[in-house]
Amino acid sequence: MKILKVNGMRCPNCKAAVEEAAGKIAGVASAQVDLAAGELHYEESAPVDVAALKAAIENIGFDPQ
């Protein structure tokens, strides 16, 4: 499991939006947000382009670290 810190998530809608955006990236097998920790936890089915993952999250208004 890989972890990406994401700033700005505060509610269940934020959680769902980030999980959906991450799930559309090639190689992401599953994605789950831990709101309390402000983290995206994801499993890879193939190598993930982390820059593309971060860009997808930025495009919906959040700040991936």
Distance bins in CASP14 RR format, pairs under 12 A and 6 or more apart:
PFRMAT RR
TARGET T0000
AUTHOR 0000-0000-0000
RMODE 2
METHOD distances of the structure
MODEL  1
1 28 0 0 0 0 0 1 0 0 0 0 0
1 29 0 0 0 0 0 1 0 0 0 0 0
1 30 0 0 0 0 1 0 0 0 0 0 0
1 31 0 0 0 0 0 1 0 0 0 0 0
1 32 0 0 0 0 1 0 0 0 0 0 0
1 34 0 0 0 0 0 1 0 0 0 0 0
1 39 0 0 0 0 0 1 0 0 0 0 0
1 40 0 0 0 0 0 1 0 0 0 0 0
1 41 1 0 1 0 0 0 0 0 0 0 0
1 42 1 0 0 1 0 0 0 0 0 0 0
1 43 1 0 1 0 0 0 0 0 0 0 0
1 44 0 0 0 0 1 0 0 0 0 0 0
1 48 0 0 0 0 0 1 0 0 0 0 0
2 22 0 0 0 0 0 1 0 0 0 0 0
2 25 0 0 0 0 0 1 0 0 0 0 0
2 27 0 0 0 0 0 1 0 0 0 0 0
2 28 0 0 0 0 1 0 0 0 0 0 0
2 29 0 0 0 0 0 1 0 0 0 0 0
2 30 0 0 0 0 0 1 0 0 0 0 0
2 31 0 0 0 0 1 0 0 0 0 0 0
2 32 0 0 0 0 0 1 0 0 0 0 0
2 39 0 0 0 0 0 1 0 0 0 0 0
2 40 0 0 0 0 1 0 0 0 0 0 0
2 41 1 0 0 1 0 0 0 0 0 0 0
2 42 1 0 1 0 0 0 0 0 0 0 0
2 43 1 0 0 1 0 0 0 0 0 0 0
2 44 1 0 0 1 0 0 0 0 0 0 0
2 47 0 0 0 0 0 1 0 0 0 0 0
2 48 1 0 0 1 0 0 0 0 0 0 0
2 50 0 0 0 0 1 0 0 0 0 0 0
2 53 0 0 0 0 1 0 0 0 0 0 0
3 22 0 0 0 0 0 1 0 0 0 0 0
3 31 0 0 0 0 0 1 0 0 0 0 0
3 32 0 0 0 0 0 1 0 0 0 0 0
3 33 0 0 0 0 0 1 0 0 0 0 0
3 34 0 0 0 0 1 0 0 0 0 0 0
3 37 0 0 0 0 1 0 0 0 0 0 0
3 38 0 0 0 0 1 0 0 0 0 0 0
3 39 1 0 1 0 0 0 0 0 0 0 0
3 40 1 0 0 1 0 0 0 0 0 0 0
3 41 1 0 1 0 0 0 0 0 0 0 0
3 42 1 0 0 1 0 0 0 0 0 0 0
3 43 0 0 0 0 0 1 0 0 0 0 0
3 50 0 0 0 0 0 1 0 0 0 0 0
3 53 0 0 0 0 0 1 0 0 0 0 0
3 64 0 0 0 0 0 1 0 0 0 0 0
3 65 0 0 0 0 0 1 0 0 0 0 0
4 18 0 0 0 0 1 0 0 0 0 0 0
4 19 0 0 0 0 0 1 0 0 0 0 0
4 21 0 0 0 0 0 1 0 0 0 0 0
4 22 0 0 0 0 1 0 0 0 0 0 0
4 25 0 0 0 0 0 1 0 0 0 0 0
4 28 0 0 0 0 0 1 0 0 0 0 0
4 31 0 0 0 0 1 0 0 0 0 0 0
4 32 0 0 0 0 0 1 0 0 0 0 0
4 33 0 0 0 0 1 0 0 0 0 0 0
4 34 0 0 0 0 0 1 0 0 0 0 0
4 37 0 0 0 0 0 1 0 0 0 0 0
4 38 0 0 0 0 1 0 0 0 0 0 0
4 39 1 0 0 1 0 0 0 0 0 0 0
4 40 1 0 1 0 0 0 0 0 0 0 0
4 41 0 0 0 0 1 0 0 0 0 0 0
4 42 1 0 0 1 0 0 0 0 0 0 0
4 44 0 0 0 0 0 1 0 0 0 0 0
4 48 0 0 0 0 1 0 0 0 0 0 0
4 50 1 0 0 1 0 0 0 0 0 0 0
4 51 0 0 0 0 0 1 0 0 0 0 0
4 53 1 0 0 1 0 0 0 0 0 0 0
4 54 1 0 0 1 0 0 0 0 0 0 0
4 56 0 0 0 0 0 1 0 0 0 0 0
4 57 1 0 0 1 0 0 0 0 0 0 0
4 58 0 0 0 0 0 1 0 0 0 0 0
4 62 0 0 0 0 0 1 0 0 0 0 0
4 63 0 0 0 0 0 1 0 0 0 0 0
4 64 1 0 1 0 0 0 0 0 0 0 0
4 65 1 0 0 1 0 0 0 0 0 0 0
5 18 0 0 0 0 0 1 0 0 0 0 0
5 33 0 0 0 0 0 1 0 0 0 0 0
5 34 0 0 0 0 0 1 0 0 0 0 0
5 37 0 0 0 0 1 0 0 0 0 0 0
5 38 1 0 0 1 0 0 0 0 0 0 0
5 39 1 0 1 0 0 0 0 0 0 0 0
5 40 1 0 0 1 0 0 0 0 0 0 0
5 41 0 0 0 0 0 1 0 0 0 0 0
5 54 0 0 0 0 0 1 0 0 0 0 0
5 57 0 0 0 0 0 1 0 0 0 0 0
5 62 0 0 0 0 0 1 0 0 0 0 0
5 63 0 0 0 0 1 0 0 0 0 0 0
5 64 1 0 0 1 0 0 0 0 0 0 0
5 65 1 1 0 0 0 0 0 0 0 0 0
6 14 0 0 0 0 1 0 0 0 0 0 0
6 15 0 0 0 0 1 0 0 0 0 0 0
6 17 0 0 0 0 0 1 0 0 0 0 0
6 18 1 0 0 1 0 0 0 0 0 0 0
6 19 0 0 0 0 0 1 0 0 0 0 0
6 21 0 0 0 0 0 1 0 0 0 0 0
6 22 0 0 0 0 1 0 0 0 0 0 0
6 31 0 0 0 0 0 1 0 0 0 0 0
6 32 0 0 0 0 0 1 0 0 0 0 0
6 33 1 0 0 1 0 0 0 0 0 0 0
6 34 0 0 0 0 1 0 0 0 0 0 0
6 35 0 0 0 0 1 0 0 0 0 0 0
6 37 0 0 0 0 1 0 0 0 0 0 0
6 38 1 0 1 0 0 0 0 0 0 0 0
6 39 1 0 0 1 0 0 0 0 0 0 0
6 40 1 0 1 0 0 0 0 0 0 0 0
6 41 0 0 0 0 0 1 0 0 0 0 0
6 42 0 0 0 0 0 1 0 0 0 0 0
6 53 0 0 0 0 0 1 0 0 0 0 0
6 54 0 0 0 0 1 0 0 0 0 0 0
6 56 0 0 0 0 0 1 0 0 0 0 0
6 57 1 0 0 1 0 0 0 0 0 0 0
6 58 0 0 0 0 1 0 0 0 0 0 0
6 60 0 0 0 0 0 1 0 0 0 0 0
6 61 0 0 0 0 1 0 0 0 0 0 0
6 62 1 0 1 0 0 0 0 0 0 0 0
6 63 1 0 0 1 0 0 0 0 0 0 0
6 64 1 0 1 0 0 0 0 0 0 0 0
6 65 1 0 0 1 0 0 0 0 0 0 0
7 14 0 0 0 0 0 1 0 0 0 0 0
7 18 0 0 0 0 0 1 0 0 0 0 0
7 35 0 0 0 0 0 1 0 0 0 0 0
7 37 0 0 0 0 0 1 0 0 0 0 0
7 38 1 0 0 1 0 0 0 0 0 0 0
7 39 0 0 0 0 0 1 0 0 0 0 0
7 40 0 0 0 0 0 1 0 0 0 0 0
7 54 0 0 0 0 0 1 0 0 0 0 0
7 57 0 0 0 0 1 0 0 0 0 0 0
7 58 0 0 0 0 0 1 0 0 0 0 0
7 61 0 0 0 0 0 1 0 0 0 0 0
7 62 1 0 0 1 0 0 0 0 0 0 0
7 63 1 0 1 0 0 0 0 0 0 0 0
7 64 1 0 0 1 0 0 0 0 0 0 0
7 65 1 0 0 1 0 0 0 0 0 0 0
8 14 1 0 0 1 0 0 0 0 0 0 0
8 15 0 0 0 0 0 1 0 0 0 0 0
8 17 0 0 0 0 0 1 0 0 0 0 0
8 18 0 0 0 0 1 0 0 0 0 0 0
8 33 0 0 0 0 0 1 0 0 0 0 0
8 35 0 0 0 0 1 0 0 0 0 0 0
8 38 1 0 0 1 0 0 0 0 0 0 0
8 39 0 0 0 0 0 1 0 0 0 0 0
8 40 0 0 0 0 0 1 0 0 0 0 0
8 57 0 0 0 0 0 1 0 0 0 0 0
8 58 0 0 0 0 0 1 0 0 0 0 0
8 60 0 0 0 0 0 1 0 0 0 0 0
8 61 0 0 0 0 1 0 0 0 0 0 0
8 62 1 0 1 0 0 0 0 0 0 0 0
8 63 1 0 0 1 0 0 0 0 0 0 0
8 64 0 0 0 0 1 0 0 0 0 0 0
8 65 0 0 0 0 0 1 0 0 0 0 0
9 15 1 0 0 1 0 0 0 0 0 0 0
9 16 0 0 0 0 0 1 0 0 0 0 0
9 17 0 0 0 0 1 0 0 0 0 0 0
9 18 1 0 0 1 0 0 0 0 0 0 0
9 19 0 0 0 0 0 1 0 0 0 0 0
9 21 0 0 0 0 0 1 0 0 0 0 0
9 22 0 0 0 0 0 1 0 0 0 0 0
9 33 1 0 0 1 0 0 0 0 0 0 0
9 34 0 0 0 0 1 0 0 0 0 0 0
9 35 1 0 1 0 0 0 0 0 0 0 0
9 36 0 0 0 0 1 0 0 0 0 0 0
9 37 0 0 0 0 1 0 0 0 0 0 0
9 38 1 0 1 0 0 0 0 0 0 0 0
9 39 0 0 0 0 1 0 0 0 0 0 0
9 40 0 0 0 0 1 0 0 0 0 0 0
9 57 0 0 0 0 1 0 0 0 0 0 0
9 60 0 0 0 0 0 1 0 0 0 0 0
9 61 0 0 0 0 1 0 0 0 0 0 0
9 62 1 0 0 1 0 0 0 0 0 0 0
9 63 0 0 0 0 1 0 0 0 0 0 0
9 64 0 0 0 0 0 1 0 0 0 0 0
10 17 0 0 0 0 0 1 0 0 0 0 0
10 18 0 0 0 0 0 1 0 0 0 0 0
10 33 0 0 0 0 0 1 0 0 0 0 0
10 35 1 0 0 1 0 0 0 0 0 0 0
10 36 0 0 0 0 0 1 0 0 0 0 0
10 38 0 0 0 0 1 0 0 0 0 0 0
10 62 0 0 0 0 0 1 0 0 0 0 0
11 17 0 0 0 0 1 0 0 0 0 0 0
11 18 0 0 0 0 0 1 0 0 0 0 0
11 33 0 0 0 0 0 1 0 0 0 0 0
11 35 1 0 0 1 0 0 0 0 0 0 0
11 62 0 0 0 0 0 1 0 0 0 0 0
12 18 0 0 0 0 0 1 0 0 0 0 0
12 19 0 0 0 0 0 1 0 0 0 0 0
12 33 0 0 0 0 1 0 0 0 0 0 0
12 35 1 0 0 1 0 0 0 0 0 0 0
13 19 0 0 0 0 0 1 0 0 0 0 0
13 20 0 0 0 0 0 1 0 0 0 0 0
13 33 0 0 0 0 0 1 0 0 0 0 0
13 35 0 0 0 0 0 1 0 0 0 0 0
13 60 0 0 0 0 0 1 0 0 0 0 0
13 62 0 0 0 0 0 1 0 0 0 0 0
14 20 0 0 0 0 0 1 0 0 0 0 0
14 21 0 0 0 0 0 1 0 0 0 0 0
14 33 1 0 0 1 0 0 0 0 0 0 0
14 34 0 0 0 0 0 1 0 0 0 0 0
14 35 1 0 0 1 0 0 0 0 0 0 0
14 38 0 0 0 0 1 0 0 0 0 0 0
14 40 0 0 0 0 0 1 0 0 0 0 0
14 57 0 0 0 0 0 1 0 0 0 0 0
14 60 0 0 0 0 1 0 0 0 0 0 0
14 61 0 0 0 0 1 0 0 0 0 0 0
14 62 1 0 0 1 0 0 0 0 0 0 0
14 63 0 0 0 0 0 1 0 0 0 0 0
15 21 0 0 0 0 0 1 0 0 0 0 0
15 22 0 0 0 0 0 1 0 0 0 0 0
15 31 0 0 0 0 0 1 0 0 0 0 0
15 32 0 0 0 0 1 0 0 0 0 0 0
15 33 1 0 1 0 0 0 0 0 0 0 0
15 34 0 0 0 0 1 0 0 0 0 0 0
15 35 1 0 1 0 0 0 0 0 0 0 0
15 36 0 0 0 0 0 1 0 0 0 0 0
15 37 0 0 0 0 0 1 0 0 0 0 0
15 38 0 0 0 0 1 0 0 0 0 0 0
15 39 0 0 0 0 0 1 0 0 0 0 0
15 40 0 0 0 0 1 0 0 0 0 0 0
15 41 0 0 0 0 0 1 0 0 0 0 0
15 60 0 0 0 0 0 1 0 0 0 0 0
15 62 0 0 0 0 0 1 0 0 0 0 0
16 22 0 0 0 0 0 1 0 0 0 0 0
16 23 0 0 0 0 0 1 0 0 0 0 0
16 31 0 0 0 0 0 1 0 0 0 0 0
16 32 0 0 0 0 0 1 0 0 0 0 0
16 33 0 0 0 0 1 0 0 0 0 0 0
16 35 0 0 0 0 0 1 0 0 0 0 0
16 60 0 0 0 0 0 1 0 0 0 0 0
17 23 0 0 0 0 0 1 0 0 0 0 0
17 24 0 0 0 0 0 1 0 0 0 0 0
17 31 0 0 0 0 0 1 0 0 0 0 0
17 33 0 0 0 0 1 0 0 0 0 0 0
17 35 0 0 0 0 0 1 0 0 0 0 0
17 40 0 0 0 0 0 1 0 0 0 0 0
17 56 0 0 0 0 0 1 0 0 0 0 0
17 57 0 0 0 0 1 0 0 0 0 0 0
17 59 0 0 0 0 0 1 0 0 0 0 0
17 60 1 0 1 0 0 0 0 0 0 0 0
17 61 0 0 0 0 1 0 0 0 0 0 0
17 62 1 0 0 1 0 0 0 0 0 0 0
18 24 0 0 0 0 0 1 0 0 0 0 0
18 25 0 0 0 0 0 1 0 0 0 0 0
18 28 0 0 0 0 0 1 0 0 0 0 0
18 31 1 0 0 1 0 0 0 0 0 0 0
18 32 0 0 0 0 1 0 0 0 0 0 0
18 33 1 0 1 0 0 0 0 0 0 0 0
18 34 0 0 0 0 0 1 0 0 0 0 0
18 35 0 0 0 0 1 0 0 0 0 0 0
18 38 0 0 0 0 1 0 0 0 0 0 0
18 39 0 0 0 0 1 0 0 0 0 0 0
18 40 1 0 1 0 0 0 0 0 0 0 0
18 41 0 0 0 0 0 1 0 0 0 0 0
18 42 0 0 0 0 0 1 0 0 0 0 0
18 53 0 0 0 0 0 1 0 0 0 0 0
18 54 0 0 0 0 0 1 0 0 0 0 0
18 56 0 0 0 0 1 0 0 0 0 0 0
18 57 1 0 1 0 0 0 0 0 0 0 0
18 58 0 0 0 0 0 1 0 0 0 0 0
18 59 0 0 0 0 0 1 0 0 0 0 0
18 60 1 0 0 1 0 0 0 0 0 0 0
18 61 0 0 0 0 1 0 0 0 0 0 0
18 62 1 0 0 1 0 0 0 0 0 0 0
18 63 0 0 0 0 0 1 0 0 0 0 0
18 64 0 0 0 0 1 0 0 0 0 0 0
19 25 0 0 0 0 0 1 0 0 0 0 0
19 28 0 0 0 0 1 0 0 0 0 0 0
19 30 0 0 0 0 1 0 0 0 0 0 0
19 31 1 0 1 0 0 0 0 0 0 0 0
19 32 1 0 0 1 0 0 0 0 0 0 0
19 33 1 0 1 0 0 0 0 0 0 0 0
19 34 0 0 0 0 0 1 0 0 0 0 0
19 35 0 0 0 0 0 1 0 0 0 0 0
19 39 0 0 0 0 0 1 0 0 0 0 0
19 40 1 0 0 1 0 0 0 0 0 0 0
19 41 0 0 0 0 1 0 0 0 0 0 0
19 42 0 0 0 0 1 0 0 0 0 0 0
19 53 0 0 0 0 0 1 0 0 0 0 0
19 56 0 0 0 0 0 1 0 0 0 0 0
19 57 0 0 0 0 0 1 0 0 0 0 0
19 60 0 0 0 0 0 1 0 0 0 0 0
19 62 0 0 0 0 0 1 0 0 0 0 0
20 28 0 0 0 0 0 1 0 0 0 0 0
20 31 0 0 0 0 1 0 0 0 0 0 0
20 32 0 0 0 0 0 1 0 0 0 0 0
20 33 0 0 0 0 0 1 0 0 0 0 0
20 40 0 0 0 0 0 1 0 0 0 0 0
20 56 0 0 0 0 1 0 0 0 0 0 0
20 57 0 0 0 0 0 1 0 0 0 0 0
20 59 0 0 0 0 0 1 0 0 0 0 0
20 60 0 0 0 0 1 0 0 0 0 0 0
21 28 0 0 0 0 1 0 0 0 0 0 0
21 31 0 0 0 0 1 0 0 0 0 0 0
21 33 0 0 0 0 0 1 0 0 0 0 0
21 40 0 0 0 0 1 0 0 0 0 0 0
21 42 0 0 0 0 0 1 0 0 0 0 0
21 52 0 0 0 0 0 1 0 0 0 0 0
21 53 0 0 0 0 1 0 0 0 0 0 0
21 54 0 0 0 0 0 1 0 0 0 0 0
21 55 0 0 0 0 1 0 0 0 0 0 0
21 56 1 0 1 0 0 0 0 0 0 0 0
21 57 1 0 1 0 0 0 0 0 0 0 0
21 58 0 0 0 0 1 0 0 0 0 0 0
21 59 1 0 0 1 0 0 0 0 0 0 0
21 60 1 0 1 0 0 0 0 0 0 0 0
21 61 0 0 0 0 1 0 0 0 0 0 0
21 62 0 0 0 0 1 0 0 0 0 0 0
21 64 0 0 0 0 1 0 0 0 0 0 0
22 28 1 0 1 0 0 0 0 0 0 0 0
22 29 0 0 0 0 0 1 0 0 0 0 0
22 30 0 0 0 0 1 0 0 0 0 0 0
22 31 1 1 0 0 0 0 0 0 0 0 0
22 32 0 0 0 0 1 0 0 0 0 0 0
22 33 0 0 0 0 1 0 0 0 0 0 0
22 39 0 0 0 0 0 1 0 0 0 0 0
22 40 1 0 1 0 0 0 0 0 0 0 0
22 41 0 0 0 0 1 0 0 0 0 0 0
22 42 1 0 1 0 0 0 0 0 0 0 0
22 43 0 0 0 0 0 1 0 0 0 0 0
22 44 0 0 0 0 0 1 0 0 0 0 0
22 48 0 0 0 0 1 0 0 0 0 0 0
22 49 0 0 0 0 0 1 0 0 0 0 0
22 50 0 0 0 0 0 1 0 0 0 0 0
22 52 0 0 0 0 0 1 0 0 0 0 0
22 53 1 0 0 1 0 0 0 0 0 0 0
22 54 0 0 0 0 0 1 0 0 0 0 0
22 55 0 0 0 0 0 1 0 0 0 0 0
22 56 1 0 0 1 0 0 0 0 0 0 0
22 57 1 0 0 1 0 0 0 0 0 0 0
22 59 0 0 0 0 0 1 0 0 0 0 0
22 60 0 0 0 0 0 1 0 0 0 0 0
22 62 0 0 0 0 0 1 0 0 0 0 0
22 64 0 0 0 0 1 0 0 0 0 0 0
23 29 0 0 0 0 1 0 0 0 0 0 0
23 30 1 0 0 1 0 0 0 0 0 0 0
23 31 1 0 1 0 0 0 0 0 0 0 0
23 32 0 0 0 0 0 1 0 0 0 0 0
23 33 0 0 0 0 0 1 0 0 0 0 0
23 40 0 0 0 0 1 0 0 0 0 0 0
23 42 1 0 0 1 0 0 0 0 0 0 0
23 43 0 0 0 0 0 1 0 0 0 0 0
23 44 0 0 0 0 0 1 0 0 0 0 0
23 45 0 0 0 0 0 1 0 0 0 0 0
23 48 0 0 0 0 1 0 0 0 0 0 0
23 52 0 0 0 0 0 1 0 0 0 0 0
23 53 0 0 0 0 1 0 0 0 0 0 0
23 56 0 0 0 0 1 0 0 0 0 0 0
23 57 0 0 0 0 0 1 0 0 0 0 0
24 31 0 0 0 0 1 0 0 0 0 0 0
24 42 0 0 0 0 0 1 0 0 0 0 0
24 48 0 0 0 0 0 1 0 0 0 0 0
24 52 0 0 0 0 1 0 0 0 0 0 0
24 53 0 0 0 0 1 0 0 0 0 0 0
24 55 0 0 0 0 0 1 0 0 0 0 0
24 56 1 0 0 1 0 0 0 0 0 0 0
24 57 0 0 0 0 0 1 0 0 0 0 0
24 59 0 0 0 0 0 1 0 0 0 0 0
24 60 0 0 0 0 0 1 0 0 0 0 0
25 31 0 0 0 0 1 0 0 0 0 0 0
25 40 0 0 0 0 0 1 0 0 0 0 0
25 42 0 0 0 0 1 0 0 0 0 0 0
25 43 0 0 0 0 0 1 0 0 0 0 0
25 44 0 0 0 0 1 0 0 0 0 0 0
25 45 0 0 0 0 0 1 0 0 0 0 0
25 46 0 0 0 0 0 1 0 0 0 0 0
25 47 0 0 0 0 0 1 0 0 0 0 0
25 48 1 0 0 1 0 0 0 0 0 0 0
25 49 1 0 0 1 0 0 0 0 0 0 0
25 50 0 0 0 0 1 0 0 0 0 0 0
25 51 0 0 0 0 0 1 0 0 0 0 0
25 52 1 0 1 0 0 0 0 0 0 0 0
25 53 1 0 1 0 0 0 0 0 0 0 0
25 54 0 0 0 0 1 0 0 0 0 0 0
25 55 0 0 0 0 1 0 0 0 0 0 0
25 56 1 0 1 0 0 0 0 0 0 0 0
25 57 0 0 0 0 1 0 0 0 0 0 0
25 59 0 0 0 0 0 1 0 0 0 0 0
25 64 0 0 0 0 0 1 0 0 0 0 0
26 44 0 0 0 0 0 1 0 0 0 0 0
26 45 0 0 0 0 1 0 0 0 0 0 0
26 46 1 0 0 1 0 0 0 0 0 0 0
26 47 0 0 0 0 1 0 0 0 0 0 0
26 48 1 0 0 1 0 0 0 0 0 0 0
26 49 1 0 0 1 0 0 0 0 0 0 0
26 50 0 0 0 0 0 1 0 0 0 0 0
26 52 1 0 0 1 0 0 0 0 0 0 0
26 53 0 0 0 0 1 0 0 0 0 0 0
26 56 0 0 0 0 0 1 0 0 0 0 0
27 42 0 0 0 0 1 0 0 0 0 0 0
27 43 0 0 0 0 1 0 0 0 0 0 0
27 44 1 0 1 0 0 0 0 0 0 0 0
27 45 1 0 1 0 0 0 0 0 0 0 0
27 46 1 0 1 0 0 0 0 0 0 0 0
27 47 1 0 0 1 0 0 0 0 0 0 0
27 48 1 0 1 0 0 0 0 0 0 0 0
27 49 0 0 0 0 1 0 0 0 0 0 0
27 50 0 0 0 0 0 1 0 0 0 0 0
27 52 0 0 0 0 1 0 0 0 0 0 0
27 53 0 0 0 0 1 0 0 0 0 0 0
28 40 0 0 0 0 1 0 0 0 0 0 0
28 41 0 0 0 0 0 1 0 0 0 0 0
28 42 1 0 1 0 0 0 0 0 0 0 0
28 43 1 0 0 1 0 0 0 0 0 0 0
28 44 1 0 0 1 0 0 0 0 0 0 0
28 45 1 0 0 1 0 0 0 0 0 0 0
28 46 0 0 0 0 1 0 0 0 0 0 0
28 47 0 0 0 0 0 1 0 0 0 0 0
28 48 1 0 1 0 0 0 0 0 0 0 0
28 49 0 0 0 0 1 0 0 0 0 0 0
28 50 0 0 0 0 0 1 0 0 0 0 0
28 52 0 0 0 0 1 0 0 0 0 0 0
28 53 1 0 0 1 0 0 0 0 0 0 0
28 56 0 0 0 0 1 0 0 0 0 0 0
28 57 0 0 0 0 0 1 0 0 0 0 0
29 41 0 0 0 0 0 1 0 0 0 0 0
29 42 1 0 0 1 0 0 0 0 0 0 0
29 43 1 0 1 0 0 0 0 0 0 0 0
29 44 1 0 0 1 0 0 0 0 0 0 0
29 45 1 1 0 0 0 0 0 0 0 0 0
29 46 0 0 0 0 1 0 0 0 0 0 0
29 47 0 0 0 0 0 1 0 0 0 0 0
29 48 0 0 0 0 1 0 0 0 0 0 0
30 40 0 0 0 0 0 1 0 0 0 0 0
30 41 0 0 0 0 1 0 0 0 0 0 0
30 42 1 0 0 1 0 0 0 0 0 0 0
30 43 1 0 1 0 0 0 0 0 0 0 0
30 44 0 0 0 0 1 0 0 0 0 0 0
30 45 0 0 0 0 1 0 0 0 0 0 0
30 48 0 0 0 0 0 1 0 0 0 0 0
31 39 0 0 0 0 0 1 0 0 0 0 0
31 40 1 0 0 1 0 0 0 0 0 0 0
31 41 1 0 0 1 0 0 0 0 0 0 0
31 42 1 0 1 0 0 0 0 0 0 0 0
31 43 1 0 0 1 0 0 0 0 0 0 0
31 44 0 0 0 0 0 1 0 0 0 0 0
31 45 0 0 0 0 0 1 0 0 0 0 0
31 48 0 0 0 0 0 1 0 0 0 0 0
31 53 0 0 0 0 1 0 0 0 0 0 0
31 56 0 0 0 0 0 1 0 0 0 0 0
31 57 0 0 0 0 0 1 0 0 0 0 0
32 38 0 0 0 0 0 1 0 0 0 0 0
32 39 0 0 0 0 1 0 0 0 0 0 0
32 40 1 0 0 1 0 0 0 0 0 0 0
32 41 1 0 1 0 0 0 0 0 0 0 0
32 42 1 0 0 1 0 0 0 0 0 0 0
32 43 0 0 0 0 1 0 0 0 0 0 0
33 39 1 0 0 1 0 0 0 0 0 0 0
33 40 1 0 1 0 0 0 0 0 0 0 0
33 41 1 0 0 1 0 0 0 0 0 0 0
33 42 0 0 0 0 1 0 0 0 0 0 0
33 57 0 0 0 0 0 1 0 0 0 0 0
33 62 0 0 0 0 1 0 0 0 0 0 0
33 64 0 0 0 0 0 1 0 0 0 0 0
34 40 1 0 0 1 0 0 0 0 0 0 0
34 41 1 0 0 1 0 0 0 0 0 0 0
34 42 0 0 0 0 0 1 0 0 0 0 0
35 41 0 0 0 0 0 1 0 0 0 0 0
35 62 0 0 0 0 0 1 0 0 0 0 0
38 57 0 0 0 0 0 1 0 0 0 0 0
38 62 0 0 0 0 1 0 0 0 0 0 0
38 63 0 0 0 0 0 1 0 0 0 0 0
38 64 0 0 0 0 0 1 0 0 0 0 0
38 65 0 0 0 0 1 0 0 0 0 0 0
39 57 0 0 0 0 0 1 0 0 0 0 0
39 62 0 0 0 0 0 1 0 0 0 0 0
39 64 0 0 0 0 0 1 0 0 0 0 0
39 65 0 0 0 0 1 0 0 0 0 0 0
40 48 0 0 0 0 0 1 0 0 0 0 0
40 50 0 0 0 0 0 1 0 0 0 0 0
40 53 0 0 0 0 1 0 0 0 0 0 0
40 54 0 0 0 0 0 1 0 0 0 0 0
40 56 0 0 0 0 0 1 0 0 0 0 0
40 57 1 0 0 1 0 0 0 0 0 0 0
40 62 0 0 0 0 1 0 0 0 0 0 0
40 63 0 0 0 0 0 1 0 0 0 0 0
40 64 1 0 0 1 0 0 0 0 0 0 0
40 65 0 0 0 0 0 1 0 0 0 0 0
42 48 1 0 0 1 0 0 0 0 0 0 0
42 50 0 0 0 0 0 1 0 0 0 0 0
42 53 1 0 0 1 0 0 0 0 0 0 0
42 54 0 0 0 0 0 1 0 0 0 0 0
42 56 0 0 0 0 0 1 0 0 0 0 0
42 57 0 0 0 0 0 1 0 0 0 0 0
42 64 0 0 0 0 0 1 0 0 0 0 0
44 50 0 0 0 0 0 1 0 0 0 0 0
44 53 0 0 0 0 0 1 0 0 0 0 0
47 53 0 0 0 0 0 1 0 0 0 0 0
48 54 0 0 0 0 0 1 0 0 0 0 0
48 56 0 0 0 0 0 1 0 0 0 0 0
49 55 0 0 0 0 1 0 0 0 0 0 0
49 56 0 0 0 0 1 0 0 0 0 0 0
50 56 0 0 0 0 0 1 0 0 0 0 0
50 57 0 0 0 0 0 1 0 0 0 0 0
50 64 0 0 0 0 1 0 0 0 0 0 0
50 65 0 0 0 0 0 1 0 0 0 0 0
51 57 0 0 0 0 0 1 0 0 0 0 0
51 58 0 0 0 0 0 1 0 0 0 0 0
51 64 0 0 0 0 0 1 0 0 0 0 0
52 58 0 0 0 0 0 1 0 0 0 0 0
52 59 0 0 0 0 0 1 0 0 0 0 0
52 64 0 0 0 0 0 1 0 0 0 0 0
53 59 0 0 0 0 0 1 0 0 0 0 0
53 60 0 0 0 0 0 1 0 0 0 0 0
53 62 0 0 0 0 0 1 0 0 0 0 0
53 64 1 0 0 1 0 0 0 0 0 0 0
53 65 0 0 0 0 0 1 0 0 0 0 0
54 60 0 0 0 0 0 1 0 0 0 0 0
54 61 0 0 0 0 0 1 0 0 0 0 0
54 62 0 0 0 0 1 0 0 0 0 0 0
54 63 0 0 0 0 1 0 0 0 0 0 0
54 64 1 0 1 0 0 0 0 0 0 0 0
54 65 0 0 0 0 1 0 0 0 0 0 0
55 61 0 0 0 0 0 1 0 0 0 0 0
55 62 0 0 0 0 0 1 0 0 0 0 0
55 64 0 0 0 0 1 0 0 0 0 0 0
56 62 0 0 0 0 1 0 0 0 0 0 0
56 64 0 0 0 0 1 0 0 0 0 0 0
57 63 1 0 0 1 0 0 0 0 0 0 0
57 64 1 0 1 0 0 0 0 0 0 0 0
57 65 0 0 0 0 0 1 0 0 0 0 0
58 64 1 0 0 1 0 0 0 0 0 0 0
58 65 0 0 0 0 0 1 0 0 0 0 0
END
